[in-house]
């Protein structure tokens, strides 16, 4: 069996976006699932828009995502002489012609002439004028177009540079690409490229065009849908395994299975189905995947990836991490949800103070503070008994004292069980924060 060889060929005119990463993953898995190779080719012939920073970011994004390409990165900008050589060859074969670079119909009068080549002329590829161009797409099925609908397209500009559809064919030939997996916005380019392959008497790759990703409103995916550059997801606290798994499921399926490790992806990709319909991006679904992978980690593993300065690897940090992990769907949320375990609250949301600190709150919390300070054994169960007893003695609902207590200790009203928070913080810190909060709401009461 001949080697399956695919490629991903981004232009370094911007950061690697989620759609490009998904296409690259499919191309990579298609090859790897058949023990083949996948190359990374940087299509940087657009000198004005291509930037080294984007190239570096693309390479680093794939490294972070765990997509490892084979061989060295190919840079299209290094191949200008090779493109010129092939254009000359097409002219000699009679498969291209020199013209003035006006509109395709006007330029057709030069198809059978030998117009001199200079800095005002272009070279067009001579498309067949009869019959059809047809190919079997491994995603969409058979696709066909009448050749009369295809224009003779420019393969060399007036400045002597080669155009995209010529460069792609030459690079695919030179790299022995057997399969091209890419976005379905390239379908029209495929008809052009197939005819160039044929004119050069080279094997045409097998093509597969993956439908685009849409937002949940059914429109083309954009940043307003949550579609970001790949590295921006890392900044949001998304794990590479989670993003990779989610990208796989955006347009590929294997029954109802959702979770696939890296090895599972390679093993099962050929058995699954590449969907013909556009996929829908959901940030909530991505967070679901991220939460799953976070939940699979041990505390020691979490300690390494969370990498917050407050998490020093000690037992206190591990206890905090264990306490808040169920509440965290991203790495960043570990910081948000742990801050009050390491720092006394300084500022309180005025709306929360107004909502939860009423006329009797000062007296209620003062009584609770007194009884907590009298507690000899500082453990969660005993703390809960004290809180429940105060609630019962005062004849109030738990929220009347529980929510102000959360606010006092955490500056939020959304935390793990408040008796557990007290236990972890310790008696001294709990008492100190309650004292500061009582002063705060006493002054607040005076100001009202």
C-alpha positions as a printed Julia matrix, in Angstrom:
448×3 Matrix{Float64}:
   0.0    0.0     0.0
   1.37   3.44   -0.93
   2.06   5.93    1.85
  -0.82   8.19    2.78
   0.53  11.72    2.91
  -1.52  14.79    3.81
  -0.68  18.4     4.56
  -2.04  21.48    6.24
  -1.16  24.73    4.51
  -2.06  27.92    6.39
  -1.22  31.44    5.29
   0.63  33.37    8.04
  -1.57  36.43    7.67
  -3.23  35.99   11.06
  -3.36  33.71   14.09
  -4.44  30.08   13.82
  -8.21  30.13   14.24
 -10.46  27.33   15.43
 -11.62  26.33   11.93
  -8.07  26.0    10.65
  -7.04  23.98   13.68
  -9.98  21.6    13.15
  -9.07  21.11    9.47
  -5.44  20.47   10.38
  -6.48  17.92   13.01
  -8.58  16.04   10.46
  -5.77  16.02    7.89
  -3.29  14.88   10.54
  -5.55  12.13   11.89
  -6.45  10.91    8.4
  -2.75  10.26    7.77
  -1.86   8.99   11.23
  -4.79   6.58   11.34
  -3.22   4.88    8.31
   0.39   5.1     9.5
   1.01   7.92    7.04
   2.57  11.36    7.24
   1.22  14.89    7.51
   3.24  17.96    6.57
   2.94  21.59    7.62
   3.36  24.0     4.73
   3.42  27.75    5.32
   1.93  29.52    2.3
   3.79  32.8     2.75
   3.97  34.12   -0.8
   1.8   37.13    0.12
   4.76  39.21    1.26
   2.74  42.22    2.37
   0.38  40.32    4.68
   2.56  37.4     5.83
   4.34  37.97    9.13
   6.91  35.92   11.03
   4.98  36.41   14.27
   1.98  34.62   12.75
   4.18  31.78   11.51
   5.66  31.35   14.98
   2.23  31.47   16.56
   0.86  28.82   14.17
   3.74  26.47   14.94
   3.46  27.06   18.7
  -0.31  26.54   18.58
   0.09  23.1    17.05
   2.82  22.23   19.53
   0.48  23.17   22.4
  -2.4   21.25   20.83
  -0.29  18.12   20.43
  -0.45  17.93   16.62
   3.04  16.88   15.56
   3.76  17.23   11.85
   6.33  15.16    9.99
   9.59  16.39    8.46
  10.59  20.03    8.28
   8.14  22.87    7.79
   7.85  23.8     4.11
   7.91  27.53    3.31
   6.32  28.41   -0.01
   8.39  31.6    -0.26
  11.5   29.44   -0.8
  10.09  27.87   -3.97
   9.79  30.82   -6.39
  12.29  29.38   -8.86
  10.49  26.05   -8.86
   7.16  27.71   -9.65
   8.71  29.63  -12.55
  10.14  26.37  -13.87
   6.7   24.74  -13.9
   5.06  27.77  -15.49
   7.67  27.64  -18.27
   6.91  23.95  -18.65
   3.17  24.6   -19.0
   3.86  27.23  -21.64
   6.02  24.78  -23.58
   3.31  22.13  -23.32
   0.72  24.55  -24.71
  -1.25  24.36  -21.47
  -0.75  28.04  -20.63
  -0.52  31.29  -22.54
   0.73  34.85  -22.14
  -1.9   37.62  -22.21
  -2.55  41.17  -21.06
  -4.26  40.27  -17.8
  -7.59  41.83  -18.6
 -10.79  39.87  -18.0
 -10.77  36.11  -18.79
 -13.02  36.42  -21.85
 -10.95  39.19  -23.44
  -7.71  37.35  -22.72
  -8.98  34.2   -24.45
  -8.05  35.66  -27.84
  -4.41  35.04  -26.89
  -4.91  31.31  -26.17
  -3.24  30.28  -29.41
  -0.83  33.18  -29.81
   2.73  33.69  -28.67
   2.48  37.09  -26.99
   5.86  38.32  -25.7
   6.28  37.97  -21.92
   7.13  41.22  -20.1
   6.31  43.12  -16.89
   2.89  44.07  -18.23
   1.69  40.6   -19.16
   0.41  37.67  -17.13
   0.26  33.93  -17.76
  -3.07  32.13  -17.71
  -3.66  28.39  -17.46
  -5.54  27.01  -20.45
  -8.6   25.22  -19.01
 -10.34  22.57  -21.16
 -13.33  24.1   -22.92
 -15.41  20.95  -23.31
 -16.48  18.06  -21.1
 -16.5   18.08  -17.3
 -14.09  18.06  -14.4
 -15.17  15.49  -11.84
 -13.71  14.0    -8.69
 -14.83  11.79   -5.8
 -14.69  13.82   -2.6
 -14.19  11.6     0.47
 -16.54  13.84    2.48
 -19.06  15.19   -0.03
 -19.17  12.39   -2.58
 -18.85  12.93   -6.34
 -18.58  16.57   -7.42
 -18.72  17.64  -11.05
 -18.61  20.87  -13.03
 -18.91  21.63  -16.74
 -15.56  22.9   -18.01
 -17.24  25.71  -19.94
 -18.03  27.25  -16.54
 -14.34  27.4   -15.59
 -12.3   30.47  -16.54
  -8.68  30.4   -17.64
  -7.06  31.52  -14.39
  -3.86  33.47  -13.9
  -0.86  31.39  -12.78
   1.79  34.12  -13.06
   1.25  37.79  -12.21
   2.79  40.67  -14.12
   5.53  40.92  -11.46
   6.57  37.34  -12.21
   5.18  35.81   -9.01
   3.14  32.63   -9.12
  -0.45  32.5    -7.87
  -2.01  30.27   -5.24
  -3.55  27.6    -7.47
  -0.27  26.98   -9.29
   1.88  27.01   -6.12
  -0.39  24.54   -4.35
  -0.18  22.01   -7.17
   3.61  22.26   -7.47
   4.07  21.89   -3.7
   1.7   18.91   -3.56
   3.6   17.25   -6.41
   7.01  17.88   -4.87
   5.85  16.64   -1.45
   4.11  13.55   -2.88
   0.81  14.5    -1.26
  -1.69  11.69   -1.72
  -4.7   13.21    0.06
  -5.82  16.8     0.55
  -8.16  17.4     3.51
  -9.25  21.02    3.71
 -12.2   23.38    4.18
 -15.03  23.34    1.66
 -14.33  26.96    0.73
 -11.66  25.4    -1.52
 -14.04  23.3    -3.64
 -13.89  25.71   -6.58
 -10.09  25.78   -6.41
 -10.03  22.01   -6.65
 -11.4   22.02  -10.22
  -8.6   24.35  -11.28
  -5.91  22.37   -9.49
  -7.05  19.02  -10.88
  -6.6   20.33  -14.41
  -3.09  21.58  -13.65
  -2.16  18.13  -12.33
  -3.49  16.58  -15.5
  -1.66  19.05  -17.73
   1.6   18.12  -15.98
   0.73  14.41  -16.3
   0.87  13.94  -12.52
  -1.33  11.88  -10.21
  -4.22  13.88   -8.8
  -4.54  13.65   -4.99
  -7.71  12.4    -3.37
  -9.67  15.35   -1.98
 -11.88  15.73    1.05
 -13.6   19.03    1.82
 -14.78  19.58    5.38
 -17.86  21.81    5.91
 -17.37  25.05    7.81
 -18.11  25.61   11.48
 -21.12  27.78   12.3
 -22.13  29.69   15.38
 -25.18  28.62   17.34
 -27.19  31.25   15.44
 -26.42  29.4    12.19
 -24.12  32.12   10.89
 -20.47  31.87    9.91
 -18.32  31.42   12.99
 -16.69  34.57   14.34
 -15.24  35.95   17.57
 -18.66  37.0    18.75
 -19.57  33.3    18.89
 -16.52  32.61   21.07
 -14.29  31.57   18.17
 -10.76  32.65   19.06
  -7.2   31.96   18.05
  -6.02  28.61   19.37
  -3.58  30.16   21.85
  -6.36  32.39   23.19
  -8.13  29.27   24.4
  -5.0   28.41   26.38
  -5.18  31.89   27.92
  -8.79  31.19   28.89
  -7.71  28.12   30.82
  -8.73  25.46   28.3
  -6.68  22.26   28.32
  -5.15  21.2    24.98
  -6.63  17.7    25.35
 -10.1   19.18   25.77
  -9.83  21.5    22.77
  -8.42  18.71   20.64
 -11.23  16.34   21.63
 -13.85  19.03   21.0
 -12.4   19.87   17.58
 -12.56  16.2    16.65
 -16.27  16.08   17.45
 -16.96  19.21   15.37
 -17.66  17.36   12.16
 -16.61  13.78   12.97
 -18.51  11.11   14.84
 -18.26   7.51   15.95
 -21.68   6.55   17.21
 -22.54   8.48   20.37
 -19.02   8.41   21.8
 -17.71  11.76   23.0
 -14.37  11.22   24.73
 -11.29  10.25   22.7
  -7.69  10.29   23.89
  -4.9   11.02   21.43
  -4.34   7.31   20.8
  -8.09   6.72   20.49
  -8.3    9.4    17.82
  -5.63   7.78   15.67
  -7.05   4.31   16.21
 -10.68   5.17   15.45
 -10.58   8.03   12.94
 -10.95   5.8     9.89
 -13.92   4.03   11.5
 -15.82   7.25   12.13
 -17.78   9.48    9.8
 -16.79  12.91    8.49
 -20.06  14.8     8.47
 -21.31  16.51    5.31
 -23.22  19.21    7.19
 -21.66  22.21    8.93
 -20.78  21.78   12.6
 -22.04  24.14   15.29
 -19.59  25.65   17.75
 -20.72  25.79   21.37
 -18.58  27.33   24.1
 -20.69  25.5    26.68
 -19.85  22.18   25.03
 -16.15  23.04   24.96
 -16.32  23.84   28.68
 -18.02  20.49   29.23
 -15.05  18.73   27.62
 -12.64  20.86   29.62
 -14.43  20.04   32.86
 -14.26  16.33   32.01
 -10.49  16.41   31.53
  -9.97  18.49   34.67
 -11.99  15.98   36.66
  -9.76  13.12   35.48
  -6.65  14.73   36.96
  -5.19  13.89   40.33
  -4.58  16.72   42.79
  -0.85  16.56   42.06
  -1.52  16.82   38.3
  -3.87  19.74   38.88
  -1.28  21.46   41.03
   1.12  21.42   38.08
  -1.27  22.73   35.43
  -3.03  25.31   37.57
   0.38  26.81   38.42
  -0.9   29.64   40.6
   1.54  31.39   42.87
  -0.7   30.75   45.87
  -0.67  27.01   45.25
   2.7   26.14   46.74
   2.21  22.37   46.68
   1.62  22.18   50.43
  -1.25  20.42   52.13
  -3.26  23.64   52.55
  -3.08  24.33   48.83
  -4.1   20.77   48.03
  -7.05  21.0    50.39
  -8.19  24.23   48.72
  -7.78  22.69   45.28
  -9.79  19.61   46.26
 -12.51  21.83   47.74
 -13.02  24.04   44.69
 -12.32  21.64   41.81
 -15.98  20.71   41.32
 -16.77  24.37   40.76
 -14.13  24.92   38.07
 -14.54  24.33   34.33
 -11.34  26.16   33.32
  -7.88  26.55   34.8
  -8.55  30.27   35.27
 -11.53  29.55   37.48
  -9.22  27.93   40.02
  -7.76  31.37   40.61
 -11.16  33.05   40.86
 -12.58  30.43   43.18
  -9.56  30.16   45.45
  -8.61  33.8    45.96
 -10.44  34.19   49.3
  -8.66  31.17   50.76
  -5.39  33.08   50.54
  -6.36  36.74   50.92
  -8.74  38.58   53.23
 -11.55  40.3    51.31
 -10.97  44.02   50.87
 -13.88  45.14   48.74
 -17.48  44.02   48.76
 -20.03  44.48   46.02
 -22.33  47.26   47.29
 -25.36  45.55   45.76
 -24.59  42.36   47.71
 -24.19  44.33   50.93
 -27.52  46.02   50.37
 -29.25  42.77   49.5
 -27.91  40.56   52.3
 -27.14  42.93   55.16
 -30.42  43.99   56.73
 -31.41  45.59   60.01
 -30.67  42.54   62.19
 -27.64  41.17   60.29
 -25.11  42.88   62.57
 -26.63  41.33   65.7
 -27.02  37.92   64.05
 -23.39  37.76   62.92
 -22.14  39.13   66.26
 -23.9   36.27   68.05
 -22.52  33.73   65.59
 -19.0   35.1    65.95
 -19.2   34.84   69.73
 -20.35  31.21   69.6
 -17.8   30.21   66.97
 -14.98  31.7    69.03
 -16.16  29.59   72.0
 -15.83  26.42   69.94
 -13.04  24.2    71.31
 -12.8   21.71   68.44
 -12.56  23.53   65.08
 -13.93  20.99   62.63
 -16.57  21.22   59.94
 -19.17  19.13   61.77
 -18.87  21.2    64.96
 -18.93  24.46   63.01
 -22.12  23.35   61.28
 -23.69  22.54   64.65
 -22.95  26.06   65.89
 -24.39  27.71   62.77
 -27.51  25.52   62.87
 -28.0   26.23   66.58
 -27.76  30.0    66.09
 -30.24  29.82   63.21
 -32.63  27.78   65.39
 -32.28  30.02   68.46
 -32.93  33.13   66.37
 -35.88  31.49   64.62
 -34.69  32.56   61.17
 -34.05  30.85   57.85
 -30.5   29.68   57.17
 -30.07  32.23   54.37
 -30.53  35.12   56.81
 -27.21  34.26   58.41
 -25.55  31.89   55.91
 -25.41  34.38   53.04
 -24.03  37.28   55.11
 -21.47  34.84   56.57
 -20.36  33.81   53.07
 -20.1   37.45   52.11
 -18.03  38.21   55.19
 -15.56  35.39   54.61
 -15.35  35.25   50.8
 -16.74  38.55   49.44
 -19.14  36.38   47.41
 -22.39  34.52   48.07
 -21.31  31.57   45.95
 -18.8   29.28   47.62
 -18.44  25.7    48.85
 -20.34  24.8    52.02
 -19.71  27.67   54.42
 -18.93  25.37   57.35
 -16.24  23.75   55.18
 -14.87  27.17   54.25
 -14.66  28.07   57.94
 -12.9   24.79   58.69
 -10.28  25.34   55.98
  -9.69  29.01   56.83
  -9.21  28.2    60.51
 -10.6   29.78   63.63
  -8.3   32.79   63.74
  -8.88  33.91   60.15
 -12.63  33.27   60.36
 -12.88  35.39   63.49
 -10.73  38.17   62.04
 -12.77  38.4    58.84
 -16.03  38.41   60.76
 -14.75  41.22   62.96
 -13.74  43.3    59.92
 -17.07  42.65   58.25
 -19.03  43.63   61.36
 -17.19  46.95   61.44
 -17.98  47.35   57.74
 -21.71  46.77   58.06
 -21.94  48.77   61.3
 -20.53  51.75   59.46
 -22.78  50.94   56.54
 -25.77  50.98   58.87
 -24.68  54.31   60.29
 -24.36  55.77   56.79
 -27.83  54.67   55.75
